[in-house]
Amino acid sequence: MRPLGTALQRWRMRRILKRHPIPHHIWRSVTRRVLILRSLDAVQMAHLREMTAWFLDQKSITGAQGLEVTPTMKVAVAAQACLLILNLGVEYFDGWVEVILYPGAFRVNHAQMDAIGLVHDEASVLTGESWLRGPVILSWDDVERDTYHYQAGHNVVLHEFAHKLDGFNGATNGMPPLRRGMSRKRWAEALSGAYDALCLQVAAGESAFINPYAATSPAEFFAVLSEVFFTAPDILKNRCPSVHKQLTLFYRQAASR
């Protein structure tokens, strides 16, 4: 017997597809150029199109600083975001509703506490940011570059939306809600061991096989690993096979470029 939740979700999805279909020419023009989608077969692409339509119905994608967001831009962002949840389910993107696109890198100010407890405002220039229960904010310049021009281990859309998966359980700590049957112990052993090794490499000034920004925190480590998993899976499989195995189990897909 089919679970009620799944049947209801499919009914809602069919309604969305009927009310707000993605025009074929837009879907085709975007997805044929998105490099990380080339490994998907026809069935997976059809499912991705459904989920992308759901995303565009449920989430707003707006421009900042005068940026005009076109339907093509919306599909490019939504399709890559939905690649992460293609085999997870739309519920992993619950709890927030907005994506904001800046024309380029944007400046933010955050309060930081120093070693003696004083709070300072620190300015940073970012290409992306993901708030726990708030919006995902992206630089369109960087989205466009990562979408259409291959760079191993780099995709700002995947990175920021991986934070949404991580924070689904209320905290971004590198431990997203795992699939039924996955072992939290094995996940923690694989990722913690690799994270500790990376931190030692970075502290020693040695070169790392992934972006050293991953050593900032377990949350950033998971987000960077997700970038690598979808853009350069062979590198991850060769350098960290135990981590690659856990991500394959989690995303339930063998990513390949």
N, C-alpha and C positions, 0 to 999 in steps of 0.2 A: 504494500500500500504506500502511495506517495505521501510524504509528510505534508501536512497542511501548510506549513510555512513556505515550503518550496513551491507548492501549487499556487499559493497566493502571490508569491513573488513573481512567478512566471506570468500570471494574469496581469499584474501591474506593469510588468515589462512590455507585454503586448499592447497595453493601452498607450504607454509612452511612445512605442514605435509607431503606432497608428496616428497619434496626435502630432508627434514631433520627429518625423523621420529625417535622417541625414541625407541630403540630396546626393545621388550617386556620383555626380561629377566632382563634388567637393570631397567626398570620402575617397574616391579613386585618386584624385590629384594629390591629396595629402599622404595617404598611406603607401602609395607606390614609391614615395621618396623618403619615408621614415626607415632608416637603416635597421633599427632594432626590431622591426616587425617582419623582416624578410624570412625569418625562420618559421613563421606561423603558417599552418596549412589552411585550406579553404574553410574548414569547419571552425577552426580557431578564429579566423578573421571574421567570420559571420557572427560569432559570439562576441568578439571584441566590438564589432559595430553596434550590437545591441547594448552592451555595457556603456559604450561611449554616448549613445543616445540617452541612456538613463542618466549619465553624469551631467550632460548638458541640460537635461530637464530639471535635475535636482540641485545643481550648483550654479551659481552665477560666476561668470568670468568677465571682469570689467577692467578698463584701462585707467591708469593714473598719469598725471602730468600731461594730459592731452592726448595720450595714445589711443588711437581708434582701433578697437579690437574687431577683426573681421571674423566671419564664420570659419574661414580656413584656419585662422590662428586658434580659435576655440577648439576645433577638432584636433589640431596638432597637440595641444596641451592635454585634452581629455583622453585621447586615444593612448598616449604614453602613460598617463596616470592609471588608466584602467588595465594596462598590461600587467601592472603589479597585482591587481586583484582578479585577473582573468579566471583563475581557478581557486580563489579564496572566497569571493562573494562580495556583494555591494555593501553589506553591513560593516565591512572593515573601514568604510569611508563615512560612517555615521558620526553625528555630533558636531558638524561644521557645514558651512554652506557657501563659502566665498573663495574665489581665486582672484588675485589682483595682479595685473601685469604692468610693470614699469617699462618705459622705452629701453632703459639700460640699467646698469648697476645703480643701486639706490643707497642713500645714506640713512642710517638709523642711530638712535641714541638709546643706550641701555644703562641702567644703574648697576654698578659693580661694587662689591664690598672688598676692601683691601685686607691685608693680613692683620691689621690692628682694629678692624671693624668700622673704618670710615667708608662712607658710600660716595662714589664718584660717578658722574655721567661720562660714559665713554662712547665716542662716535666710531662707527664702523661703516665701511662700504661693502655691500653684499650683492650677490647675484641671486640669492634666494633665501627665503625664511619661511618656517612653518610654525605657526602658533598652535599650542596644544588643543584648545577648543575654539580657535579663531581661524583666520584665513591662511591660505598658502599664498606667498608673495614671490613673484618671479621677475627676473629681468628678461624681457622679450629678446634682446640681442643675444643673450646666452641660450635661451630656449631655442631660438632659430639656429644658432650654430650647432648645438648638440643634437638637434633633431635631424638636420640635413647634412652634416659634415662629421664623419666618424672620428671620435677621439676615444681611444681605449680607456675605460674606467671613468669617463666623464659624461654625465647627463643630469642637468640640474633638475629636470622634472622628476626623474626617478628618485633623485636624492631627497627632495623636499617631500614628495608624497610617501616615501618610505618612512619618514618621520611620522606621518599620519597613521601608518600601520603600527609602528612602534608605540604610539601614544593611545591606541585604541582602548587599552586597559587602564588609562588614566595617568600614565607616567611614561616618559621617554627615557628608557634605560637600556636599550639594546635587547629587550626581551618582549617582543610582540606576543599577543595571544597565539599560541601554537595550535596547529591542527590536532584534531583528535587522533590519538595514537602516537604522536611525537613525544619524545622524552625531553623534559625540561633539563634533566641532568646532562644528557648528551649534548644538547644545544649549548648549555652553559660551559661545559668542558671544552667543546670545540672552539667557540667564539672567545671565551675568556683566555684560553691558551694562546690563540692567535693575536688577541688584543695586547696581552702582556708582552709577547715577543715583539710586536710592532712598537710599543712604547719604548722598549729597551733599544731597538734600532734607531728610533728617532732621537732619543736622548743621547746616544753615542755618535750622532751625526752621520749614521750610515744611510745609504739609499734604501728605499722600501719599494716593494712591487706595487703598492697602491698609494694613493694620495696621502701624504703624511698627516693631513688634517684629520684623518681617521683616528689618530692617536689622541685627539682632543678629549673624547669621552666615549663610553660604550654606545651611546645613542648615535654619535657621528660615525662610529665604526660600523654599525649596522647599516646606516644610510649609504656610506661609501661602498661597503661590500655589495649592497643591492645594485649600485651603479655598475660595479665590476661584473657582477653575476650576469647582467643582461647585455653588457657591451663588450666584455672580454672574458667570457666564461672559461675558456681554455687556460688562461693565465691563472685564474682562481683555482681551477681544478688541479693544475700542476703544482702550484705553490702551497695551497692549503686544501688538500682533498677532503679533510674532515669538515671544514667550513662549507665547501662546495656541496657536499652531501646534505648537510643540514638545510641549506638554502634551497636545494632541489626538492627536498621533502616539504619545505614550507610553501614555496611558490608552486609546487607540483608541476613543474615544467623543466625540461632540459633546455636551458637557454643556449642559443648559438647565434652568432652574427651571420 
